[in-house]
Amino acid sequence: MEAMSAQAILRPRRQITLPRGVCDELGIAPGDRLDVEVRAGSVLLRPAKRRALDALKEIQDAFARARITEKELQEEGRSVRRQLTAERYGKAS
């Protein structure tokens, strides 16, 4: 991916307007949340939804490495839920 450079102005109320090209490149729109990180005197902005998608990809990769299917995960979740319900209420759901 090629680097993109642009300028933005910090407004009196500490607001920044990102150029349209930057927003298009990041796939973000007004109202989207951004993670803000300060690192070595620089500011890094990252779309929050990108972080969530990256986390989901990590989880999917972990399941793939463990050779656990979504169906197996759901079945195990149902089994644990039935067991917890039985322990708590003395009956199965």
MIZALO-202306 format. One record per residue (C-alpha): residue in three letters; x, y, z; residue number from 1. Coordinates in steps of 0.5 Angstrom, whole numbers, padded with zeros to 4 digits. Layout:
BEGIN
   res      xx      yy      zz     n
   ALA       X       Y       Z   NUM
...
//
This chain:
BEGIN
   res      xx      yy      zz     n
   MET    0000    0000    0000     1
   GLU    0003    0007   -0002     2
   ALA    0003    0012    0003     3
   MET   -0002    0018    0003     4
   SER    0000    0025    0006     5
   ALA   -0005    0031    0007     6
   GLN   -0006    0037    0012     7
   ALA   -0011    0038    0017     8
   ILE   -0012    0044    0021     9
   LEU   -0013    0044    0029    10
   ARG   -0019    0048    0030    11
   PRO   -0021    0052    0036    12
   ARG   -0025    0047    0040    13
   ARG   -0019    0042    0038    14
   GLN   -0023    0039    0032    15
   ILE   -0020    0036    0026    16
   THR   -0023    0036    0019    17
   LEU   -0020    0030    0015    18
   PRO   -0019    0031    0008    19
   ARG   -0024    0027    0004    20
   GLY   -0019    0023    0000    21
   VAL   -0016    0021    0007    22
   CYS   -0023    0018    0009    23
   ASP   -0024    0015    0003    24
   GLU   -0018    0011    0003    25
   LEU   -0019    0009    0010    26
   GLY   -0027    0007    0009    27
   ILE   -0029    0012    0014    28
   ALA   -0035    0017    0014    29
   PRO   -0038    0022    0019    30
   GLY   -0040    0019    0026    31
   ASP   -0035    0013    0025    32
   ARG   -0030    0013    0031    33
   LEU   -0023    0013    0031    34
   ASP   -0017    0010    0036    35
   VAL   -0012    0016    0037    36
   GLU   -0005    0014    0039    37
   VAL    0001    0018    0041    38
   ARG    0007    0015    0039    39
   ALA    0014    0018    0040    40
   GLY    0011    0025    0038    41
   SER    0007    0023    0033    42
   VAL   -0001    0022    0033    43
   LEU   -0004    0015    0030    44
   LEU   -0011    0015    0028    45
   ARG   -0014    0008    0026    46
   PRO   -0021    0007    0025    47
   ALA   -0024    0003    0031    48
   LYS   -0028   -0001    0026    49
   ARG   -0021   -0004    0023    50
   ARG   -0019   -0006    0030    51
   ALA   -0025   -0010    0031    52
   LEU   -0025   -0013    0024    53
   ASP   -0017   -0015    0026    54
   ALA   -0019   -0018    0032    55
   LEU   -0024   -0022    0029    56
   LYS   -0019   -0024    0024    57
   GLU   -0015   -0026    0030    58
   ILE   -0020   -0030    0033    59
   GLN   -0022   -0034    0026    60
   ASP   -0015   -0035    0025    61
   ALA   -0014   -0038    0032    62
   PHE   -0020   -0043    0031    63
   ALA   -0017   -0045    0024    64
   ARG   -0011   -0047    0027    65
   ALA   -0014   -0051    0033    66
   ARG   -0019   -0054    0027    67
   ILE   -0025   -0052    0031    68
   THR   -0031   -0050    0027    69
   GLU   -0036   -0045    0028    70
   LYS   -0041   -0051    0029    71
   GLU   -0037   -0054    0034    72
   LEU   -0036   -0048    0038    73
   GLN   -0044   -0047    0038    74
   GLU   -0045   -0054    0040    75
   GLU   -0040   -0053    0046    76
   GLY   -0043   -0046    0048    77
   ARG   -0050   -0050    0048    78
   SER   -0048   -0055    0052    79
   VAL   -0044   -0051    0057    80
   ARG   -0051   -0046    0057    81
   ARG   -0055   -0053    0059    82
   GLN   -0050   -0055    0064    83
   LEU   -0050   -0048    0068    84
   THR   -0057   -0048    0067    85
   ALA   -0058   -0054    0070    86
   GLU   -0053   -0053    0076    87
   ARG   -0057   -0046    0077    88
   TYR   -0064   -0048    0077    89
   GLY   -0064   -0055    0077    90
   LYS   -0066   -0057    0070    91
   ALA   -0064   -0056    0063    92
   SER   -0066   -0051    0058    93
//
